[in-house]
Amino acid sequence: MENSVFAVIDTNVIVSALLSSRPDSYPLAVMAHVYSGAITPVFNDEIIKEYREVLGRRKFHFDQTDVDSAIAVITGYGLSVERSNVEGEVFPDPKDVVFYEVKMSKEDAYLVTGNIKHFPKKPFVVTPREMVELLEGKKKPENLSTFRL
């Protein structure tokens, strides 16, 4: 965790990584950074429950070993936090609120999502591509306490 970036990983990023057949896929790269320790996942029990429910859907045909491995790495090397109650923000999907509130519990964390429009426009809400670019030094980290307009 010492040189790691903290990030809440939205379920859609894990789904995209597991579905990807392209080795240069950004969601796959995000998960590779989780496995390598470059990203320390931030989560709570509700997020882990959603991961298990969504990744276990038959329509994806995911190998249970892959699902178990991803969740084990996240819970084993990640940081479990309580969610902070956030008011005054609008979310098109109420299921996304937990990801945002868990991120808000860890001030220096990012929220990585493939559905960026589902979250308030903030500098800490990033796409998988932006997260990878940030880790590779191609994107300058913004002050996470400021707002992106």
Secondary structure, 3 states (H helix, E strand, C coil): CCCCEEEEECHHHHHHHHHCCCCCCHHHHHHHHHHHCCEEEEECHHHHHHHHHHHCCHHHCCCHHHHHHHHHHHHHHCEECCCCCCCCCCCCCHHHHHHHHHHHHCCCCEEECCCHHHCCCCCCEECHHHHHHHHCCCCCCCCCCCCCC
